[in-house]
Structures are given as C-alpha cells and as structure tokens.
Amino acid sequence: MGLVISDSVLERILREDVHYIDLTTYSLGIDDLMGVARVYFREPGVAACIEEAARIYELAGARAEPLVRSGEEGERNQLVLEARGKASSLHLAWRASQTMLSYMSGVATYTHMMIGKARRVNPSVVIATTRQTPPGARELYFKAVISGGGVIHRQSLSDSILIFNNHLVFFEEPRVKNAVQMAVSRSGGRGVGVEVSSLDEAIDALSAGAYYIQFDRAEPESLSLWVKELRKRFPQAIIGVAGGITLENVEKYASTGVDLIVTSAPYRSRPVDITTKMEKA
C-alpha cells in the first residue's frame, strides 16, 4: 500500500496494554505452553491494518500470518489472521492487536460505504479525509482510509497551502484576493487552495490565482448552482465541499457535481465486530 507504519507506533500500542507483566497468564503458569490464536470477523467489513495487527503478535514473540490484505472485504465469521507461539506471547498481543484491527477496519468500512453511495450519483467524486484524527494515531487512521478507497486531503500543515477564514482575518479587504496573491507569491510553485462560504468568495479566490476552492457547510441546493457557474468561468478549477458530511447525506453533496468531498466522519465510525479464539497447540 506504500504507507509505512513503524514498529515504534505498534510497540507503543502493545506497551499501553502491558506495563510490566501479564499478571493473569503468569499467575496461571501457562506462559511457556504453545498455542494458536485465530482472529475472525464477526460481521462483514473492509480489513485495515491487518498487517500491523500481525506485526503486534510478532513484536510480542509469536509468529503471525494475515490471511487477508488491507483493503480486502472480510465476510461474517471469516478467519483473517492466525498467530502461533507461547501463551505468554499470544496473550500479550491479543487485545492490542484485535482492538486496533477492529477500529481501523471500522474506518475503512465506513469510507468504503461513503464512496459507494457518493459514486452512485457522481462516478468521479473523491472522498477525502482531513487530518483531524485522534491524537497519536494518525498513521493508522490514514492507512484505514486508504484501505477503504479514500484519499487523505491533508496529511499535515506542511504538505499543502489551504487558506481558512482564521487566516483571512489577518488581512485587509479585499481579504480573499490579498491572501491568495500573497500565498501564490510565496508558494514556491505550489498550488493554493481556499475555503470559502459563498460564490463571490469562490470567484475572488480563483480570479486571484487559487487552483482549489472548498465550500464550507454549503447547502446542497445552493452548491449545485455555484458549481455550475464556476464550471463555466473556471473550467480547470477543483471544487470541494466540507463540513458535516456523513454517510447519511453524502449522496446529496456528491450530486452537486463537486470534485471532492472532505470529511472527518470515518474517524468516528463504529468498529467492526472482531473476536479472537485461542487453543492449545
């Protein structure tokens, strides 16, 4: 998939669940007994970070094999991962691995569903997620979105220029024009995007040299008219919309003809129901 998640991230997840010792496994005296852990989807969903789930078992001292890849759809009761090793290793990794896989597969599944609904009415629309992931887990959430077929709108503040109203307040009128012209002059050749709230602001931004405009919380009915007008005047512009877009209303926004739908909704999705069953080897 091309997105690298380092062992340090996975070790942090593992260590969060065991500070020093797995007291239950130790107290039962089963540490050195060999076993196998099998991870199942209890419901259909798109797998995400399955490779990382297997790696957590390996970091705990077991051998693990993912039986599906990130981005593949798992069926109800499907075996998706198998790990073998000492009971101490299997129990160290069990909950950390399963919980991560459950949450990330939920994100991928939600993203996949959003894309399916949106493209029924606008086959070329792109679903892009923001950088508003839960703190400390950005790499995992980004991989989950990509696994579901989405793209990342902005990975960080460093990878693109996107002007918001909180930037514009530091400029004199005409704020949009002045801000865009300043950004273009200092961009080093990078494209400049602007979040706007009206057709007039969009025209000002594109006229001043922006390549991308993003409407914020626009009503679909108004947005449809604005998109048609902008297509006539700025046929090369990329038009996006953001703000409050979820699985429930994504079709309405996709039908407006925008190129891009920007959302954080997948990050708040319900985890996929996953279970782990162990047995003595």
N, C-alpha and C positions, 0 to 999 in steps of 0.2 A: 504493500500500500504506500510505502515511501515515507510514512510518518514514524519517526523513531521515538520510542518511549524508553528512557534509560532505566537501568537497574536501580538507580538511586531512588527513582519515583516509586518503583514497586517494592523496594526494601522498606521505604517509609510506610507504605500501606501494610506490609507484613508486620513491622515492628510496632505499629499502632495497636495491634491486637495481642501482642505478647511482649511485655516489657522485659521479663527475665526468663520465665519458665512457664510451660503449660502445666499448671498445678494439677489439673484433673488427670491428664494422661500419666503424669509422673506418679501420682498417688495410687493409680490403678496398677502400676507396674507393668504396663503394656508397651513401654517405649520402643523396645527392640523387636517386637513382633512385626512380621511383614504383612502388608495388606494392600488393598487396591481401593481407590476412590473413583467413583463414576459420577459424572455431573450430567444432569438431564434438564432439558427444557420441559416445564410442566404445561406450557402453552406455546402457541406459535409466536415467533418473533425473529427479528434480524439480529444475528450474533455480532457483537462488537467487543474488541479487546480480548478475544478468546486466546490469542497468542500470549498476551500478558497474563491472563489467568493461569495458563500452563506454566509460564515462567515463574510465577509466585511459588508454585509447587517445587520447581527446580531450585529456587533460592532457599527453600526450606529443607532441601536434601533429597527430594523424591525425583523420579523420572516421570515426565508427563507428555501426553500427546493430544493436541487438539484434533478433533475428528471433523470439524467444520472450520471454515476460514471466516474472518471478519468480513461482513457484507453478505454472507450467505444466510438464507432463511432456514431457521430450525422449526421442526414440527412438534406438535404436542407429544410428550414422552420420548423425545429423541435424545439419544446419548450424544453429547457434544464434546466431552473431554474425559480422558482417563489418565489416572496417575497411580504409580506404584512405588512403594517404598516402606520404610519403617512407619509404624503407627504414630510415632512422635512427629515425623515429618508431615504426614498426611493431616494430622490434627492441627499442626501449626498453620498450614496453608488453607485449610478448609473454608473457614468463614471469610477470611480476607479475599480469597480468590472468588468465591461464589458471590459475595456481595458486590464486588467490583464488576463482575461479569453481568450480574442482574441489572445494576443501574445503567451501565453503558449500553447493554442490549436494549434497554427501555428507550434510551435516547435515539439509538439507531432505528428502532421500530417506529417511533413517533415521526422521525424525519422522513422515513420511507413512506409512511401513510400520508404525510403532508404533500410530498412530491406527487404521489398517485392522485390525490384529489385535485391539486393545482393543475396538473398537466392534462387532466380530462377536459379542461376548458381553455388551456393555454399551453400547448405542447412544448414550447420553447422556454417557458419561465424557469428561473433558477431559484431554489430555496437556499438561502444563505443565513448562517447563524452569526450572532455577534460574539464579542469577546467577554460577554457577561456570564462566564462560567462560575461555578462555586470556586472560591479561592483555593489555590494549591492543587487543582486537578485539571488544569486547562488542557494538557496534552491528551488526557484520556477522553475528555468530552469532545475535543476536536476530532479524534480518531473515530469516536462513535458517530458523529455527524457525517463524516466522510463515508463510514461503513453503511450508513443509511441512504447514501446517494446525494447528500447535500454538499455544500461548499462552505468555507469559512470566509465571512465577509471581511473581517479584520482580525489578524492574529494578535496584534498589539498596536500600540500607538506609533510604533516605528516603521510599519510597513506600508502606510498609505496616508494621504492627506485628505481628511474629511472634516469640513468646517461645520460646526454646530452653532446654534444661537448663542450659547455660552462663550463662543469665540467672537461672534459678531458684536456683542455688547462693548467690546473694547475698541470698536471702530466708529468713526463719524459717518453720517449719512453722505452718500448712499452706501450703506454698510456692506451689502452683499457684493456690489461692484468693487468697492475698495478692498475688501478682504480677499476676493478671488484674484484680483490683479496683483496684490501683494504676494499671495501664495504662489501664483504662477511664476512670478519673477524670481522667487527664491526656491523653487521646487527642484531644480537640477534636472529638469526634463520629465519629472513625474507628473501624472495626471492629478487634477484637483477635483474633489467632489464636495458637494454642499448639501446639507439637509435644509429643506425649505418647507414652508407651510401654505404656499399659495402659488397660483400660476404666475403672477407677476414676479415673485421672488425667483421662481424657476427660470423665467425668461432673462431676468437680470444676471443670474449666475451663469447661464450658458452663453449669453452675449459677452460676458466678461472673460470667458475662456475656460470655464469648467467643462469637464467631459462627462460628469456624472452628477445627477441630482437625485435626491432621496426625499420623497414626501413623508412627512411625519404625521401620523394619525389622521390621514385624509379620509373622508367618507368615500366609499367606492363609487357612488353616483357622480360626484364631482371629479374624482380621479379619472374616470373614463373620459370625460370631456377634456380634461387637461392633457391627458396622454395623446389624444387625437390632435390637439392643437400643437403640441410640442413636436410630434412626428412630422408635421408639415413644415415647421420652421427650423427644426434642428434634427434632421433625419439620422445623424450619426450619434446623437446623444444616447447615453444609457440611463434608463429611468427606473428608479427603485421606489419601494414604499416600505415603511417600517412603523412599528408601534401597535401593540395589541393584536397582532395577527397570530391566530391559533389554528388548530385543526378544524375548529367549528366554522371559521369564517374565511379560510384561505381561498376557497373557490371564488368568493365574491371579489377578492383582491386580485386573484390571477386573471379573472375575466375582464379586468380593466385594460389589459394589454401591456402591463409593465414588464420590464425585462427581469427584474429582481425583486424578490420578497425577502426582507430581512427580519429575522425573528429570534427571540430567545426561548420560545415556547418548548422546544425539545429538551432543554436543560431541566425543565420542571416536569418531565414526563413520568409516568408510573413505571417502576422497574418491572422487567419481565420475571415471571414466577419461575424460579430455578431451584432445584434441590440436588443434594449430594448424598450418595449412598455408599457406604463402605462395607467391606467384608474382609475377613482374614484370608491371606493368600496361602 
